[in-house]
C-alpha cells in the first residue's frame, strides 16, 4: 500500500504543479515537434510567480525519438555539487489518486518492490556540475526514447541491475504523452576525486547521511538546502505537461 499520509508536503507541491502546468508552459506549433517553456520553482514555493529561479524548455522530438531539455535554474549555492534530472511519468493518467497529479509514490509499484508503478515513472540524469559564484546551473541534455542508462530510479530500486547496466526501468517511452518535470538535486558541498564524480553522476552520490525535507528528499524550506557533506535534497522543479 502507498504511504501517502507522511508525504503531505510533497503531495501538495505536486498537486499545485498539476494546476499550474498549463499556465507555466506555452506550446509552439511546429510540424511534428512540441515545445513548452516553464518557470523554475523552489519546492517550498511552487506556483509563486514572484519567486521563480530560472526557466526550462522541453522539445519533444517528432516520431517519438526523444526529448531535448534545456534547463537553466538560478539561485543555487556556490560551491555545491548539483545534478539536473528529468522526472518522467509515461502514463500520467494512471497516477493515483488523481490523474496527472503525479507524485513520487507513483514511481514505485505498490505491490511489487523493485518495479516501476503503473504510471511507468522514472527520473533520468541530464548532467551535473559544481555551481560557480553566479549561482547559475546548466543541465541541458538530449534524452533518447528508451534510454534508461541515467536512471536514478534504477539506482534506488534495483541497484545491482543499475550497476551492471541492465537496469529495471524504461526511461521515456511515451515522448508525446509523458508528464516531464525538470528537477534540481543538491548534493551539498562539492568533494573531490571519486567522491565528486559520484556527486555529479548519480542520484545518491554523497547522500549517505540522508535526505533533507520530506520522505522523498524534497526540500520544504530554505533550511533543507544542504550545507554539510552527506546530505541531499531536491530543491527546484519545472513542469511540462503533454498536449
C-alpha positions as CSV (number, residue, x, y, z in Angstrom):
1,X,0.0,0.0,0.0
2,X,1.2,3.5,-0.7
3,X,2.1,5.6,2.3
4,X,0.8,9.0,1.4
5,X,0.0,10.4,4.8
6,X,3.6,11.1,5.7
7,X,4.2,12.8,2.4
8,X,1.5,15.5,2.5
9,X,4.0,18.3,1.9
10,X,5.3,16.7,-1.3
11,X,1.8,15.7,-2.5
12,X,0.7,19.3,-2.0
13,X,3.7,20.5,-4.1
14,X,2.9,18.3,-7.0
15,X,-0.9,18.9,-6.9
16,X,-0.1,22.6,-7.2
17,X,2.3,21.7,-10.0
18,X,-0.5,20.0,-11.9
19,X,-2.7,23.1,-11.5
20,X,-0.1,25.5,-12.9
21,X,1.2,23.3,-15.8
22,X,-1.0,25.0,-18.4
23,X,-0.1,28.4,-17.1
24,X,3.6,27.6,-16.8
25,X,4.1,26.2,-20.3
26,X,3.3,27.5,-23.7
27,X,3.1,25.3,-26.8
28,X,4.9,26.3,-30.0
29,X,3.4,24.9,-33.2
30,X,5.9,23.1,-35.4
31,X,5.4,20.2,-37.6
32,X,5.9,17.0,-35.6
33,X,7.6,18.9,-32.7
34,X,6.1,20.2,-29.4
35,X,7.9,22.9,-27.4
36,X,7.0,24.0,-23.9
37,X,8.6,26.6,-21.6
38,X,8.2,26.6,-17.8
39,X,9.5,28.6,-14.9
40,X,11.6,27.0,-12.3
41,X,10.0,27.0,-8.8
42,X,11.5,26.3,-5.4
43,X,9.9,23.2,-4.0
44,X,8.6,25.0,-1.0
45,X,7.0,27.9,-3.0
46,X,5.6,26.2,-6.1
47,X,3.5,28.4,-8.3
48,X,4.6,31.7,-6.9
49,X,5.4,33.9,-10.0
50,X,7.3,36.3,-7.8
51,X,9.8,33.8,-6.6
52,X,10.9,31.9,-9.7
53,X,14.5,30.7,-10.3
54,X,15.3,30.4,-13.9
55,X,13.5,28.5,-16.7
56,X,13.4,25.3,-18.7
57,X,12.4,24.5,-22.2
58,X,11.3,21.0,-23.4
59,X,11.3,19.9,-27.0
60,X,9.5,16.7,-27.8
61,X,11.0,15.4,-31.0
62,X,8.9,14.1,-33.8
63,X,8.1,10.4,-34.3
64,X,8.7,9.8,-30.6
65,X,12.5,9.9,-30.9
66,X,13.2,11.6,-27.6
67,X,13.3,14.9,-25.9
68,X,15.7,17.8,-25.6
69,X,15.6,19.6,-22.2
70,X,17.2,23.0,-21.8
71,X,17.3,23.5,-18.0
72,X,18.9,26.6,-16.5
73,X,18.0,27.2,-12.8
74,X,19.4,30.1,-10.8
75,X,19.8,30.9,-7.1
76,X,21.9,27.8,-6.4
77,X,24.6,27.6,-3.7
78,X,28.1,28.4,-5.0
79,X,30.4,25.5,-4.4
80,X,27.7,22.9,-4.1
81,X,27.6,19.8,-6.4
82,X,24.2,19.8,-8.3
83,X,22.6,17.4,-10.7
84,X,19.8,18.0,-13.1
85,X,17.0,15.4,-13.6
86,X,14.1,14.8,-15.9
87,X,11.3,13.2,-13.8
88,X,9.1,11.3,-16.2
89,X,5.6,9.8,-15.8
90,X,5.0,7.9,-19.1
91,X,1.3,7.2,-18.2
92,X,0.3,10.2,-16.0
93,X,-3.3,9.3,-16.4
94,X,-2.6,6.3,-14.2
95,X,-1.3,8.4,-11.3
96,X,-3.2,8.0,-8.1
97,X,-5.4,9.2,-6.6
98,X,-5.8,11.9,-9.3
99,X,-4.7,11.5,-12.9
100,X,-1.8,13.9,-13.9
101,X,-1.3,14.9,-10.2
102,X,1.6,12.6,-10.0
103,X,3.9,12.3,-7.0
104,X,7.0,10.2,-6.3
105,X,4.9,7.4,-4.8
106,X,3.7,6.8,-8.3
107,X,7.3,5.9,-9.3
108,X,7.1,2.8,-7.2
109,X,4.9,-0.3,-7.6
110,X,2.6,-0.6,-4.6
111,X,2.7,-4.4,-4.7
112,X,6.0,-5.4,-6.3
113,X,9.1,-3.8,-4.8
114,X,11.8,-3.2,-7.3
115,X,9.4,-2.4,-10.1
116,X,8.0,0.7,-11.7
117,X,4.5,1.7,-10.8
118,X,1.5,1.7,-13.2
119,X,2.4,5.3,-14.3
120,X,5.7,4.0,-15.5
121,X,7.7,6.7,-13.8
122,X,11.4,7.2,-14.0
123,X,13.9,10.0,-13.3
124,X,16.8,10.5,-15.6
125,X,20.1,12.3,-15.2
126,X,20.7,15.2,-17.5
127,X,24.1,16.3,-16.2
128,X,25.9,17.6,-13.1
129,X,28.4,20.3,-12.2
130,X,29.8,22.4,-9.3
131,X,28.0,25.7,-9.1
132,X,30.0,28.9,-9.6
133,X,29.8,32.2,-7.8
134,X,26.9,33.4,-10.0
135,X,24.6,30.6,-8.6
136,X,23.5,29.5,-12.1
137,X,23.1,26.0,-13.3
138,X,23.1,24.5,-16.8
139,X,21.7,21.0,-17.0
140,X,20.6,20.6,-20.7
141,X,20.6,17.2,-22.3
142,X,19.0,15.2,-25.1
143,X,17.3,12.1,-23.8
144,X,16.6,9.4,-26.4
145,X,13.4,7.4,-26.0
146,X,14.0,4.2,-24.2
147,X,17.4,5.2,-22.8
148,X,17.5,4.2,-19.1
149,X,21.3,4.5,-18.6
150,X,20.9,7.5,-16.4
151,X,18.0,6.3,-14.3
152,X,18.1,7.4,-10.7
153,X,15.0,5.2,-10.0
154,X,17.0,2.1,-11.1
155,X,19.8,3.3,-8.8
156,X,17.3,3.2,-5.9
157,X,15.1,0.2,-6.6
158,X,17.4,-2.2,-8.4
159,X,21.0,-1.2,-7.6
160,X,22.5,-4.5,-8.8
161,X,20.9,-4.1,-12.2
162,X,21.8,-0.5,-12.3
163,X,25.4,-1.3,-11.6
164,X,25.7,-3.9,-14.3
165,X,23.9,-1.7,-16.9
166,X,20.8,-4.0,-17.4
167,X,18.5,-1.7,-15.5
168,X,14.9,-2.3,-14.4
169,X,13.2,0.9,-15.8
170,X,12.4,2.1,-19.3
171,X,13.3,5.8,-19.4
172,X,11.0,7.8,-21.6
173,X,8.7,5.5,-23.5
174,X,5.9,8.0,-24.3
175,X,7.5,11.1,-25.7
176,X,4.3,12.8,-26.7
177,X,2.2,11.9,-23.7
178,X,4.6,11.9,-20.7
179,X,4.4,14.4,-17.9
180,X,8.0,15.6,-17.5
181,X,9.3,17.7,-14.6
182,X,12.8,19.1,-14.6
183,X,14.4,18.9,-11.2
184,X,17.4,20.2,-9.3
185,X,19.1,17.8,-6.9
186,X,21.6,19.4,-4.5
187,X,24.3,17.1,-3.1
188,X,25.8,19.6,-0.8
189,X,29.4,21.0,-0.8
190,X,31.5,19.6,-3.7
191,X,34.0,17.0,-2.6
192,X,37.0,15.8,-4.7
193,X,38.2,12.8,-6.7
194,X,35.9,9.8,-6.9
195,X,33.5,11.3,-4.4
196,X,32.9,14.3,-6.6
197,X,32.3,12.0,-9.6
198,X,29.7,10.2,-7.6
199,X,28.0,13.5,-6.7
200,X,27.9,14.7,-10.3
201,X,26.8,11.5,-12.0
202,X,24.5,9.7,-9.7
203,X,21.3,10.4,-7.6
204,X,22.7,9.0,-4.3
205,X,26.2,10.5,-4.6
206,X,27.3,11.7,-1.1
207,X,23.8,11.3,0.3
208,X,24.8,8.8,3.0
209,X,23.6,10.9,5.9
210,X,20.2,11.0,4.4
211,X,17.7,13.3,2.5
212,X,16.5,16.6,3.9
213,X,12.9,17.7,3.6
214,X,10.1,15.3,3.2
215,X,10.3,11.5,2.9
216,X,11.4,11.7,-0.7
217,X,14.0,14.4,-0.1
218,X,12.0,17.3,-1.5
219,X,13.0,20.5,0.4
220,X,10.2,22.0,2.4
221,X,12.0,25.3,3.2
222,X,15.3,27.0,2.6
223,X,16.6,25.2,5.7
224,X,16.5,21.9,3.6
225,X,19.2,23.1,1.2
226,X,22.3,21.0,2.0
227,X,25.1,22.9,3.6
228,X,27.1,20.0,5.1
229,X,28.6,16.9,3.3
230,X,26.5,13.8,3.3
231,X,23.0,15.4,2.9
232,X,21.0,15.8,-0.3
233,X,17.6,17.3,-1.3
234,X,15.7,18.2,-4.4
235,X,15.2,21.9,-4.2
236,X,13.6,23.0,-7.6
237,X,11.1,21.8,-10.1
238,X,9.9,22.9,-13.5
239,X,6.9,21.1,-15.0
240,X,6.0,20.3,-18.6
241,X,2.5,18.9,-19.4
242,X,1.9,16.9,-22.6
243,X,-0.5,18.3,-25.2
